[in-house]
Every structure is written in structure tokens, then in C-alpha cells.
Amino acid sequence: MLRSKTSLTQAFSLAIATLSVLLFTPPTLAAEEVVFRYGIFRQRLAVPELTDFAETGETSRVLGRYLQKANSNPESVRHVLTQPIDINRNLLDTALNNPAADKLLDELGKMIQTPNDKGNREALRTALIRSTENDNRLTLMEVIQNYPTNEIHLDVKRAIKTYNQLAEYQEPLRQAIEKASEVRRILEKQGITLPKFLK
């Protein structure tokens, strides 16, 4: 009887400890696979495989075959994956957390999508913020790595076009965000409270 009571106490303690770990460990869900769409072509690729390509330029057999089918230059694709866009994390967080940014995120959500094409806006916002956490810059590769679902669907044609546009306008965008932040600070010092949708 004493032994079963001790076993029950140990089992209960283990259950409490396990529950504590599960409740207080932050989730680290990130994309494990990318499904590339390029016209009629579809290709599933492990994120570590794509990361190796982005870092070293070496293509796996699967990726090499896909790039050949899609008639894509490996160096051009690698450039798109690794081309950094400089943007301050706090400014980005502010810019992405207001209603005006929702349209932009919805547009980008046509390029980078969740497996069921739902919650694209929230997933993309999370990936963008996570990607700028350490160095106030992001790359498409980082966005893929930080995407908060096991699988990410990427429209390659749209990605190349959109990313090139973002890279071209990154400096004007950064300046606009900084000016807006400065105006907000000046108004707040004057005692003018901004509506929530402008913050």
C-alpha cells in the first residue's frame, strides 16, 4: 500500500513537472518544409536543404532538378533568398501592427502562404518581426526559416518580383517610417493623443 502511494505521488509530481515545462517553454514552431510554386511546377523541399543552398550555393539533387525545370538561374534565386533589407525591428513592429499594414501583409500573403491559405497575415507578421530581432535586417531566407507553421508555400515568380520591389524601395520606406515615428513623438510631447489606428 505504501509503495503504491509513493508511486502515485511520484507519477503526480512527474505530471506536474511535465505540465510546467509545456506551459512555460516558449513555442519554437518554424517552417520545416517549403513548397515552391513556379507556374505549373510544384516542388517540396526541406528548409535545411534550402538553407544550405542559400549559405553555400551548392544545390541538392532535388533543388537542382527543380531549378532546371523552372529554367531558373541558381545564383539569381540565391541572391533573392539572401539579399538583406535593412529595417529597424521596433519600427517594423510599429509599422506592421496597424490597420494600414494589413493590406500590405495580405498582398504579401499571396506570395508566402500557410498550407491551408488561412492566417497568412498573422504568420507573415510573426516571421518578419522574428527575422529582424538580432540585426535589424531581414532576408527572404530568414522569413522562411522563421515562418510559424511546419510548412510554407512560396510562389516563386511573385516572390522574385515583390522582393526586388521591396529592395528597391527599402530606403524611402525606412525614411518614411522614421519620419512618421518622429512626428508621433512630437505630437505626444505636445499632449496630443493619437487615435489607436495611427499609433
PyMOL CGO cylinders between C-alpha atoms (Angstrom):
from pymol import cmd
from pymol.cgo import CYLINDER

trace = [
    CYLINDER, 0.00, 0.00, 0.00, 2.84, 2.36, 0.93, 0.3, 1, 1, 1, 1, 1, 1,
    CYLINDER, 2.84, 2.36, 0.93, 4.67, 1.51, -2.31, 0.3, 1, 1, 1, 1, 1, 1,
    CYLINDER, 4.67, 1.51, -2.31, 1.61, 2.27, -4.47, 0.3, 1, 1, 1, 1, 1, 1,
    CYLINDER, 1.61, 2.27, -4.47, 1.09, 5.55, -2.60, 0.3, 1, 1, 1, 1, 1, 1,
    CYLINDER, 1.09, 5.55, -2.60, 4.74, 6.51, -3.27, 0.3, 1, 1, 1, 1, 1, 1,
    CYLINDER, 4.74, 6.51, -3.27, 4.38, 5.54, -6.95, 0.3, 1, 1, 1, 1, 1, 1,
    CYLINDER, 4.38, 5.54, -6.95, 1.23, 7.62, -7.24, 0.3, 1, 1, 1, 1, 1, 1,
    CYLINDER, 1.23, 7.62, -7.24, 2.96, 10.61, -5.62, 0.3, 1, 1, 1, 1, 1, 1,
    CYLINDER, 2.96, 10.61, -5.62, 5.95, 10.26, -7.97, 0.3, 1, 1, 1, 1, 1, 1,
    CYLINDER, 5.95, 10.26, -7.97, 3.67, 9.98, -11.01, 0.3, 1, 1, 1, 1, 1, 1,
    CYLINDER, 3.67, 9.98, -11.01, 1.73, 13.05, -9.90, 0.3, 1, 1, 1, 1, 1, 1,
    CYLINDER, 1.73, 13.05, -9.90, 4.97, 15.02, -9.33, 0.3, 1, 1, 1, 1, 1, 1,
    CYLINDER, 4.97, 15.02, -9.33, 6.24, 13.97, -12.78, 0.3, 1, 1, 1, 1, 1, 1,
    CYLINDER, 6.24, 13.97, -12.78, 2.95, 15.05, -14.37, 0.3, 1, 1, 1, 1, 1, 1,
    CYLINDER, 2.95, 15.05, -14.37, 3.13, 18.47, -12.67, 0.3, 1, 1, 1, 1, 1, 1,
    CYLINDER, 3.13, 18.47, -12.67, 6.77, 18.93, -13.73, 0.3, 1, 1, 1, 1, 1, 1,
    CYLINDER, 6.77, 18.93, -13.73, 5.96, 17.95, -17.33, 0.3, 1, 1, 1, 1, 1, 1,
    CYLINDER, 5.96, 17.95, -17.33, 2.97, 20.28, -17.43, 0.3, 1, 1, 1, 1, 1, 1,
    CYLINDER, 2.97, 20.28, -17.43, 5.11, 23.13, -16.09, 0.3, 1, 1, 1, 1, 1, 1,
    CYLINDER, 5.11, 23.13, -16.09, 7.68, 22.60, -18.83, 0.3, 1, 1, 1, 1, 1, 1,
    CYLINDER, 7.68, 22.60, -18.83, 4.97, 22.52, -21.51, 0.3, 1, 1, 1, 1, 1, 1,
    CYLINDER, 4.97, 22.52, -21.51, 3.23, 25.62, -20.20, 0.3, 1, 1, 1, 1, 1, 1,
    CYLINDER, 3.23, 25.62, -20.20, 6.29, 27.76, -19.62, 0.3, 1, 1, 1, 1, 1, 1,
    CYLINDER, 6.29, 27.76, -19.62, 8.52, 26.81, -22.53, 0.3, 1, 1, 1, 1, 1, 1,
    CYLINDER, 8.52, 26.81, -22.53, 8.01, 29.29, -25.37, 0.3, 1, 1, 1, 1, 1, 1,
    CYLINDER, 8.01, 29.29, -25.37, 6.85, 27.71, -28.65, 0.3, 1, 1, 1, 1, 1, 1,
    CYLINDER, 6.85, 27.71, -28.65, 9.53, 27.46, -31.34, 0.3, 1, 1, 1, 1, 1, 1,
    CYLINDER, 9.53, 27.46, -31.34, 7.41, 26.32, -34.24, 0.3, 1, 1, 1, 1, 1, 1,
    CYLINDER, 7.41, 26.32, -34.24, 9.15, 27.15, -37.50, 0.3, 1, 1, 1, 1, 1, 1,
    CYLINDER, 9.15, 27.15, -37.50, 8.89, 26.03, -41.09, 0.3, 1, 1, 1, 1, 1, 1,
    CYLINDER, 8.89, 26.03, -41.09, 10.40, 22.64, -41.84, 0.3, 1, 1, 1, 1, 1, 1,
    CYLINDER, 10.40, 22.64, -41.84, 9.39, 22.39, -45.49, 0.3, 1, 1, 1, 1, 1, 1,
    CYLINDER, 9.39, 22.39, -45.49, 8.86, 24.81, -48.35, 0.3, 1, 1, 1, 1, 1, 1,
    CYLINDER, 8.86, 24.81, -48.35, 6.51, 24.05, -51.22, 0.3, 1, 1, 1, 1, 1, 1,
    CYLINDER, 6.51, 24.05, -51.22, 7.70, 26.05, -54.23, 0.3, 1, 1, 1, 1, 1, 1,
    CYLINDER, 7.70, 26.05, -54.23, 5.25, 27.01, -56.92, 0.3, 1, 1, 1, 1, 1, 1,
    CYLINDER, 5.25, 27.01, -56.92, 6.62, 28.27, -60.20, 0.3, 1, 1, 1, 1, 1, 1,
    CYLINDER, 6.62, 28.27, -60.20, 3.92, 28.33, -62.87, 0.3, 1, 1, 1, 1, 1, 1,
    CYLINDER, 3.92, 28.33, -62.87, 2.70, 24.73, -63.19, 0.3, 1, 1, 1, 1, 1, 1,
    CYLINDER, 2.70, 24.73, -63.19, 5.69, 23.30, -61.29, 0.3, 1, 1, 1, 1, 1, 1,
    CYLINDER, 5.69, 23.30, -61.29, 5.46, 22.28, -57.64, 0.3, 1, 1, 1, 1, 1, 1,
    CYLINDER, 5.46, 22.28, -57.64, 8.38, 21.13, -55.52, 0.3, 1, 1, 1, 1, 1, 1,
    CYLINDER, 8.38, 21.13, -55.52, 8.61, 20.25, -51.85, 0.3, 1, 1, 1, 1, 1, 1,
    CYLINDER, 8.61, 20.25, -51.85, 11.96, 20.98, -50.19, 0.3, 1, 1, 1, 1, 1, 1,
    CYLINDER, 11.96, 20.98, -50.19, 13.27, 20.73, -46.62, 0.3, 1, 1, 1, 1, 1, 1,
    CYLINDER, 13.27, 20.73, -46.62, 14.18, 24.13, -45.13, 0.3, 1, 1, 1, 1, 1, 1,
    CYLINDER, 14.18, 24.13, -45.13, 17.69, 22.93, -44.06, 0.3, 1, 1, 1, 1, 1, 1,
    CYLINDER, 17.69, 22.93, -44.06, 18.31, 21.91, -47.69, 0.3, 1, 1, 1, 1, 1, 1,
    CYLINDER, 18.31, 21.91, -47.69, 17.30, 25.38, -48.88, 0.3, 1, 1, 1, 1, 1, 1,
    CYLINDER, 17.30, 25.38, -48.88, 19.39, 26.99, -46.11, 0.3, 1, 1, 1, 1, 1, 1,
    CYLINDER, 19.39, 26.99, -46.11, 22.47, 25.04, -47.28, 0.3, 1, 1, 1, 1, 1, 1,
    CYLINDER, 22.47, 25.04, -47.28, 21.90, 26.31, -50.81, 0.3, 1, 1, 1, 1, 1, 1,
    CYLINDER, 21.90, 26.31, -50.81, 21.48, 29.91, -49.61, 0.3, 1, 1, 1, 1, 1, 1,
    CYLINDER, 21.48, 29.91, -49.61, 24.65, 29.74, -47.50, 0.3, 1, 1, 1, 1, 1, 1,
    CYLINDER, 24.65, 29.74, -47.50, 26.97, 27.74, -49.78, 0.3, 1, 1, 1, 1, 1, 1,
    CYLINDER, 26.97, 27.74, -49.78, 25.47, 27.93, -53.27, 0.3, 1, 1, 1, 1, 1, 1,
    CYLINDER, 25.47, 27.93, -53.27, 25.53, 24.13, -53.52, 0.3, 1, 1, 1, 1, 1, 1,
    CYLINDER, 25.53, 24.13, -53.52, 22.31, 22.62, -54.88, 0.3, 1, 1, 1, 1, 1, 1,
    CYLINDER, 22.31, 22.62, -54.88, 20.96, 19.28, -53.78, 0.3, 1, 1, 1, 1, 1, 1,
    CYLINDER, 20.96, 19.28, -53.78, 19.78, 16.84, -56.43, 0.3, 1, 1, 1, 1, 1, 1,
    CYLINDER, 19.78, 16.84, -56.43, 16.13, 17.73, -55.79, 0.3, 1, 1, 1, 1, 1, 1,
    CYLINDER, 16.13, 17.73, -55.79, 16.71, 21.50, -55.81, 0.3, 1, 1, 1, 1, 1, 1,
    CYLINDER, 16.71, 21.50, -55.81, 18.96, 21.31, -58.87, 0.3, 1, 1, 1, 1, 1, 1,
    CYLINDER, 18.96, 21.31, -58.87, 16.30, 19.38, -60.78, 0.3, 1, 1, 1, 1, 1, 1,
    CYLINDER, 16.30, 19.38, -60.78, 13.62, 21.87, -59.75, 0.3, 1, 1, 1, 1, 1, 1,
    CYLINDER, 13.62, 21.87, -59.75, 15.69, 24.91, -60.77, 0.3, 1, 1, 1, 1, 1, 1,
    CYLINDER, 15.69, 24.91, -60.77, 16.37, 23.26, -64.12, 0.3, 1, 1, 1, 1, 1, 1,
    CYLINDER, 16.37, 23.26, -64.12, 12.68, 22.52, -64.71, 0.3, 1, 1, 1, 1, 1, 1,
    CYLINDER, 12.68, 22.52, -64.71, 11.76, 26.08, -63.77, 0.3, 1, 1, 1, 1, 1, 1,
    CYLINDER, 11.76, 26.08, -63.77, 14.53, 27.40, -66.03, 0.3, 1, 1, 1, 1, 1, 1,
    CYLINDER, 14.53, 27.40, -66.03, 15.86, 29.46, -63.10, 0.3, 1, 1, 1, 1, 1, 1,
    CYLINDER, 15.86, 29.46, -63.10, 19.42, 30.65, -62.64, 0.3, 1, 1, 1, 1, 1, 1,
    CYLINDER, 19.42, 30.65, -62.64, 20.62, 29.25, -59.27, 0.3, 1, 1, 1, 1, 1, 1,
    CYLINDER, 20.62, 29.25, -59.27, 22.64, 32.38, -58.49, 0.3, 1, 1, 1, 1, 1, 1,
    CYLINDER, 22.64, 32.38, -58.49, 19.64, 34.65, -59.15, 0.3, 1, 1, 1, 1, 1, 1,
    CYLINDER, 19.64, 34.65, -59.15, 17.46, 32.56, -56.82, 0.3, 1, 1, 1, 1, 1, 1,
    CYLINDER, 17.46, 32.56, -56.82, 20.20, 32.50, -54.19, 0.3, 1, 1, 1, 1, 1, 1,
    CYLINDER, 20.20, 32.50, -54.19, 20.55, 36.29, -54.47, 0.3, 1, 1, 1, 1, 1, 1,
    CYLINDER, 20.55, 36.29, -54.47, 16.81, 36.74, -53.86, 0.3, 1, 1, 1, 1, 1, 1,
    CYLINDER, 16.81, 36.74, -53.86, 16.99, 34.42, -50.83, 0.3, 1, 1, 1, 1, 1, 1,
    CYLINDER, 16.99, 34.42, -50.83, 19.96, 36.19, -49.23, 0.3, 1, 1, 1, 1, 1, 1,
    CYLINDER, 19.96, 36.19, -49.23, 19.63, 39.86, -50.29, 0.3, 1, 1, 1, 1, 1, 1,
    CYLINDER, 19.63, 39.86, -50.29, 19.23, 41.77, -47.00, 0.3, 1, 1, 1, 1, 1, 1,
    CYLINDER, 19.23, 41.77, -47.00, 16.72, 44.53, -46.42, 0.3, 1, 1, 1, 1, 1, 1,
    CYLINDER, 16.72, 44.53, -46.42, 17.74, 46.87, -43.59, 0.3, 1, 1, 1, 1, 1, 1,
    CYLINDER, 17.74, 46.87, -43.59, 14.89, 47.84, -41.30, 0.3, 1, 1, 1, 1, 1, 1,
    CYLINDER, 14.89, 47.84, -41.30, 14.76, 48.62, -37.60, 0.3, 1, 1, 1, 1, 1, 1,
    CYLINDER, 14.76, 48.62, -37.60, 12.88, 45.93, -35.68, 0.3, 1, 1, 1, 1, 1, 1,
    CYLINDER, 12.88, 45.93, -35.68, 10.95, 48.38, -33.48, 0.3, 1, 1, 1, 1, 1, 1,
    CYLINDER, 10.95, 48.38, -33.48, 9.94, 50.49, -36.45, 0.3, 1, 1, 1, 1, 1, 1,
    CYLINDER, 9.94, 50.49, -36.45, 8.87, 47.38, -38.34, 0.3, 1, 1, 1, 1, 1, 1,
    CYLINDER, 8.87, 47.38, -38.34, 6.87, 46.15, -35.37, 0.3, 1, 1, 1, 1, 1, 1,
    CYLINDER, 6.87, 46.15, -35.37, 5.08, 49.51, -35.14, 0.3, 1, 1, 1, 1, 1, 1,
    CYLINDER, 5.08, 49.51, -35.14, 4.50, 49.66, -38.89, 0.3, 1, 1, 1, 1, 1, 1,
    CYLINDER, 4.50, 49.66, -38.89, 3.08, 46.12, -39.09, 0.3, 1, 1, 1, 1, 1, 1,
    CYLINDER, 3.08, 46.12, -39.09, 0.75, 46.49, -36.13, 0.3, 1, 1, 1, 1, 1, 1,
    CYLINDER, 0.75, 46.49, -36.13, -1.74, 48.95, -37.51, 0.3, 1, 1, 1, 1, 1, 1,
    CYLINDER, -1.74, 48.95, -37.51, -4.66, 48.57, -39.94, 0.3, 1, 1, 1, 1, 1, 1,
    CYLINDER, -4.66, 48.57, -39.94, -2.82, 50.25, -42.81, 0.3, 1, 1, 1, 1, 1, 1,
    CYLINDER, -2.82, 50.25, -42.81, -0.26, 47.42, -42.84, 0.3, 1, 1, 1, 1, 1, 1,
    CYLINDER, -0.26, 47.42, -42.84, -2.94, 44.74, -43.16, 0.3, 1, 1, 1, 1, 1, 1,
    CYLINDER, -2.94, 44.74, -43.16, -3.34, 45.38, -46.90, 0.3, 1, 1, 1, 1, 1, 1,
    CYLINDER, -3.34, 45.38, -46.90, 0.40, 45.04, -47.45, 0.3, 1, 1, 1, 1, 1, 1,
    CYLINDER, 0.40, 45.04, -47.45, 0.51, 41.80, -45.44, 0.3, 1, 1, 1, 1, 1, 1,
    CYLINDER, 0.51, 41.80, -45.44, -2.49, 40.47, -47.36, 0.3, 1, 1, 1, 1, 1, 1,
    CYLINDER, -2.49, 40.47, -47.36, -0.71, 41.25, -50.63, 0.3, 1, 1, 1, 1, 1, 1,
    CYLINDER, -0.71, 41.25, -50.63, 2.48, 39.56, -49.46, 0.3, 1, 1, 1, 1, 1, 1,
    CYLINDER, 2.48, 39.56, -49.46, 0.29, 36.67, -48.26, 0.3, 1, 1, 1, 1, 1, 1,
    CYLINDER, 0.29, 36.67, -48.26, -0.43, 35.88, -51.92, 0.3, 1, 1, 1, 1, 1, 1,
    CYLINDER, -0.43, 35.88, -51.92, 3.28, 35.16, -52.28, 0.3, 1, 1, 1, 1, 1, 1,
    CYLINDER, 3.28, 35.16, -52.28, 4.05, 33.42, -48.96, 0.3, 1, 1, 1, 1, 1, 1,
    CYLINDER, 4.05, 33.42, -48.96, 1.23, 31.30, -47.60, 0.3, 1, 1, 1, 1, 1, 1,
    CYLINDER, 1.23, 31.30, -47.60, 0.28, 28.86, -44.87, 0.3, 1, 1, 1, 1, 1, 1,
    CYLINDER, 0.28, 28.86, -44.87, -0.55, 25.30, -46.02, 0.3, 1, 1, 1, 1, 1, 1,
    CYLINDER, -0.55, 25.30, -46.02, -4.31, 25.96, -45.87, 0.3, 1, 1, 1, 1, 1, 1,
    CYLINDER, -4.31, 25.96, -45.87, -4.02, 29.60, -47.06, 0.3, 1, 1, 1, 1, 1, 1,
    CYLINDER, -4.02, 29.60, -47.06, -5.50, 30.85, -43.75, 0.3, 1, 1, 1, 1, 1, 1,
    CYLINDER, -5.50, 30.85, -43.75, -3.89, 33.18, -41.24, 0.3, 1, 1, 1, 1, 1, 1,
    CYLINDER, -3.89, 33.18, -41.24, -1.33, 34.34, -43.81, 0.3, 1, 1, 1, 1, 1, 1,
    CYLINDER, -1.33, 34.34, -43.81, -1.28, 37.89, -42.42, 0.3, 1, 1, 1, 1, 1, 1,
    CYLINDER, -1.28, 37.89, -42.42, -0.51, 36.86, -38.83, 0.3, 1, 1, 1, 1, 1, 1,
    CYLINDER, -0.51, 36.86, -38.83, 2.04, 34.22, -39.85, 0.3, 1, 1, 1, 1, 1, 1,
    CYLINDER, 2.04, 34.22, -39.85, 3.86, 36.65, -42.11, 0.3, 1, 1, 1, 1, 1, 1,
    CYLINDER, 3.86, 36.65, -42.11, 3.86, 39.41, -39.47, 0.3, 1, 1, 1, 1, 1, 1,
    CYLINDER, 3.86, 39.41, -39.47, 5.41, 36.97, -36.98, 0.3, 1, 1, 1, 1, 1, 1,
    CYLINDER, 5.41, 36.97, -36.98, 8.05, 35.80, -39.48, 0.3, 1, 1, 1, 1, 1, 1,
    CYLINDER, 8.05, 35.80, -39.48, 9.05, 39.36, -40.42, 0.3, 1, 1, 1, 1, 1, 1,
    CYLINDER, 9.05, 39.36, -40.42, 9.40, 40.50, -36.81, 0.3, 1, 1, 1, 1, 1, 1,
    CYLINDER, 9.40, 40.50, -36.81, 11.37, 37.39, -35.80, 0.3, 1, 1, 1, 1, 1, 1,
    CYLINDER, 11.37, 37.39, -35.80, 13.69, 37.88, -38.78, 0.3, 1, 1, 1, 1, 1, 1,
    CYLINDER, 13.69, 37.88, -38.78, 14.76, 41.36, -37.64, 0.3, 1, 1, 1, 1, 1, 1,
    CYLINDER, 14.76, 41.36, -37.64, 15.23, 40.52, -33.95, 0.3, 1, 1, 1, 1, 1, 1,
    CYLINDER, 15.23, 40.52, -33.95, 19.02, 40.19, -33.89, 0.3, 1, 1, 1, 1, 1, 1,
    CYLINDER, 19.02, 40.19, -33.89, 20.34, 42.56, -36.54, 0.3, 1, 1, 1, 1, 1, 1,
    CYLINDER, 20.34, 42.56, -36.54, 17.59, 44.96, -37.73, 0.3, 1, 1, 1, 1, 1, 1,
    CYLINDER, 17.59, 44.96, -37.73, 17.62, 43.43, -41.21, 0.3, 1, 1, 1, 1, 1, 1,
    CYLINDER, 17.62, 43.43, -41.21, 15.90, 40.55, -42.90, 0.3, 1, 1, 1, 1, 1, 1,
    CYLINDER, 15.90, 40.55, -42.90, 16.26, 38.26, -45.86, 0.3, 1, 1, 1, 1, 1, 1,
    CYLINDER, 16.26, 38.26, -45.86, 13.70, 36.09, -47.59, 0.3, 1, 1, 1, 1, 1, 1,
    CYLINDER, 13.70, 36.09, -47.59, 15.61, 33.06, -46.29, 0.3, 1, 1, 1, 1, 1, 1,
    CYLINDER, 15.61, 33.06, -46.29, 15.17, 34.29, -42.71, 0.3, 1, 1, 1, 1, 1, 1,
    CYLINDER, 15.17, 34.29, -42.71, 11.46, 34.91, -43.28, 0.3, 1, 1, 1, 1, 1, 1,
    CYLINDER, 11.46, 34.91, -43.28, 11.13, 31.30, -44.50, 0.3, 1, 1, 1, 1, 1, 1,
    CYLINDER, 11.13, 31.30, -44.50, 13.12, 29.97, -41.52, 0.3, 1, 1, 1, 1, 1, 1,
    CYLINDER, 13.12, 29.97, -41.52, 11.02, 31.98, -39.05, 0.3, 1, 1, 1, 1, 1, 1,
    CYLINDER, 11.02, 31.98, -39.05, 7.63, 31.25, -40.58, 0.3, 1, 1, 1, 1, 1, 1,
    CYLINDER, 7.63, 31.25, -40.58, 5.48, 29.88, -37.71, 0.3, 1, 1, 1, 1, 1, 1,
    CYLINDER, 5.48, 29.88, -37.71, 3.99, 26.82, -39.45, 0.3, 1, 1, 1, 1, 1, 1,
    CYLINDER, 3.99, 26.82, -39.45, 5.58, 23.47, -40.28, 0.3, 1, 1, 1, 1, 1, 1,
    CYLINDER, 5.58, 23.47, -40.28, 5.09, 24.10, -43.97, 0.3, 1, 1, 1, 1, 1, 1,
    CYLINDER, 5.09, 24.10, -43.97, 5.25, 27.25, -46.08, 0.3, 1, 1, 1, 1, 1, 1,
    CYLINDER, 5.25, 27.25, -46.08, 4.01, 27.71, -49.65, 0.3, 1, 1, 1, 1, 1, 1,
    CYLINDER, 4.01, 27.71, -49.65, 6.01, 30.10, -51.82, 0.3, 1, 1, 1, 1, 1, 1,
    CYLINDER, 6.01, 30.10, -51.82, 5.02, 31.49, -55.22, 0.3, 1, 1, 1, 1, 1, 1,
    CYLINDER, 5.02, 31.49, -55.22, 8.49, 31.95, -56.74, 0.3, 1, 1, 1, 1, 1, 1,
    CYLINDER, 8.49, 31.95, -56.74, 7.52, 34.32, -59.57, 0.3, 1, 1, 1, 1, 1, 1,
    CYLINDER, 7.52, 34.32, -59.57, 5.67, 36.65, -57.18, 0.3, 1, 1, 1, 1, 1, 1,
    CYLINDER, 5.67, 36.65, -57.18, 8.48, 36.38, -54.62, 0.3, 1, 1, 1, 1, 1, 1,
    CYLINDER, 8.48, 36.38, -54.62, 11.16, 37.49, -57.06, 0.3, 1, 1, 1, 1, 1, 1,
    CYLINDER, 11.16, 37.49, -57.06, 9.06, 40.40, -58.35, 0.3, 1, 1, 1, 1, 1, 1,
    CYLINDER, 9.06, 40.40, -58.35, 7.92, 41.58, -54.90, 0.3, 1, 1, 1, 1, 1, 1,
    CYLINDER, 7.92, 41.58, -54.90, 11.29, 41.16, -53.24, 0.3, 1, 1, 1, 1, 1, 1,
    CYLINDER, 11.29, 41.16, -53.24, 13.04, 43.15, -55.95, 0.3, 1, 1, 1, 1, 1, 1,
    CYLINDER, 13.04, 43.15, -55.95, 10.46, 45.93, -55.49, 0.3, 1, 1, 1, 1, 1, 1,
    CYLINDER, 10.46, 45.93, -55.49, 10.97, 45.91, -51.70, 0.3, 1, 1, 1, 1, 1, 1,
    CYLINDER, 10.97, 45.91, -51.70, 14.74, 46.04, -52.09, 0.3, 1, 1, 1, 1, 1, 1,
    CYLINDER, 14.74, 46.04, -52.09, 14.39, 48.99, -54.48, 0.3, 1, 1, 1, 1, 1, 1,
    CYLINDER, 14.39, 48.99, -54.48, 12.18, 50.95, -52.09, 0.3, 1, 1, 1, 1, 1, 1,
    CYLINDER, 12.18, 50.95, -52.09, 13.74, 49.97, -48.77, 0.3, 1, 1, 1, 1, 1, 1,
    CYLINDER, 13.74, 49.97, -48.77, 15.46, 53.34, -48.19, 0.3, 1, 1, 1, 1, 1, 1,
    CYLINDER, 15.46, 53.34, -48.19, 12.40, 55.53, -48.95, 0.3, 1, 1, 1, 1, 1, 1,
    CYLINDER, 12.40, 55.53, -48.95, 10.30, 53.16, -46.81, 0.3, 1, 1, 1, 1, 1, 1,
    CYLINDER, 10.30, 53.16, -46.81, 12.76, 53.35, -43.90, 0.3, 1, 1, 1, 1, 1, 1,
    CYLINDER, 12.76, 53.35, -43.90, 12.82, 57.16, -44.11, 0.3, 1, 1, 1, 1, 1, 1,
    CYLINDER, 12.82, 57.16, -44.11, 9.01, 57.36, -44.20, 0.3, 1, 1, 1, 1, 1, 1,
    CYLINDER, 9.01, 57.36, -44.20, 8.68, 55.11, -41.13, 0.3, 1, 1, 1, 1, 1, 1,
    CYLINDER, 8.68, 55.11, -41.13, 11.30, 57.13, -39.22, 0.3, 1, 1, 1, 1, 1, 1,
    CYLINDER, 11.30, 57.13, -39.22, 9.59, 60.44, -40.12, 0.3, 1, 1, 1, 1, 1, 1,
    CYLINDER, 9.59, 60.44, -40.12, 6.22, 59.08, -39.01, 0.3, 1, 1, 1, 1, 1, 1,
    CYLINDER, 6.22, 59.08, -39.01, 7.75, 57.99, -35.69, 0.3, 1, 1, 1, 1, 1, 1,
    CYLINDER, 7.75, 57.99, -35.69, 9.32, 61.42, -35.19, 0.3, 1, 1, 1, 1, 1, 1,
    CYLINDER, 9.32, 61.42, -35.19, 6.01, 63.20, -35.92, 0.3, 1, 1, 1, 1, 1, 1,
    CYLINDER, 6.01, 63.20, -35.92, 4.24, 60.87, -33.47, 0.3, 1, 1, 1, 1, 1, 1,
    CYLINDER, 4.24, 60.87, -33.47, 6.80, 61.70, -30.73, 0.3, 1, 1, 1, 1, 1, 1,
    CYLINDER, 6.80, 61.70, -30.73, 6.44, 65.45, -31.33, 0.3, 1, 1, 1, 1, 1, 1,
    CYLINDER, 6.44, 65.45, -31.33, 2.64, 65.26, -31.16, 0.3, 1, 1, 1, 1, 1, 1,
    CYLINDER, 2.64, 65.26, -31.16, 2.73, 63.18, -27.99, 0.3, 1, 1, 1, 1, 1, 1,
    CYLINDER, 2.73, 63.18, -27.99, 5.10, 65.72, -26.36, 0.3, 1, 1, 1, 1, 1, 1,
    CYLINDER, 5.10, 65.72, -26.36, 2.53, 68.42, -27.23, 0.3, 1, 1, 1, 1, 1, 1,
    CYLINDER, 2.53, 68.42, -27.23, -0.07, 66.38, -25.37, 0.3, 1, 1, 1, 1, 1, 1,
    CYLINDER, -0.07, 66.38, -25.37, -1.91, 65.28, -28.49, 0.3, 1, 1, 1, 1, 1, 1,
    CYLINDER, -1.91, 65.28, -28.49, -3.18, 61.75, -28.14, 0.3, 1, 1, 1, 1, 1, 1,
    CYLINDER, -3.18, 61.75, -28.14, -3.27, 59.87, -31.41, 0.3, 1, 1, 1, 1, 1, 1,
    CYLINDER, -3.27, 59.87, -31.41, -6.12, 57.50, -32.25, 0.3, 1, 1, 1, 1, 1, 1,
    CYLINDER, -6.12, 57.50, -32.25, -5.11, 53.86, -31.85, 0.3, 1, 1, 1, 1, 1, 1,
    CYLINDER, -5.11, 53.86, -31.85, -5.17, 53.17, -35.59, 0.3, 1, 1, 1, 1, 1, 1,
    CYLINDER, -5.17, 53.17, -35.59, -2.46, 55.84, -36.10, 0.3, 1, 1, 1, 1, 1, 1,
    CYLINDER, -2.46, 55.84, -36.10, -0.13, 54.53, -33.42, 0.3, 1, 1, 1, 1, 1, 1,
]
cmd.load_cgo(trace, "trace")
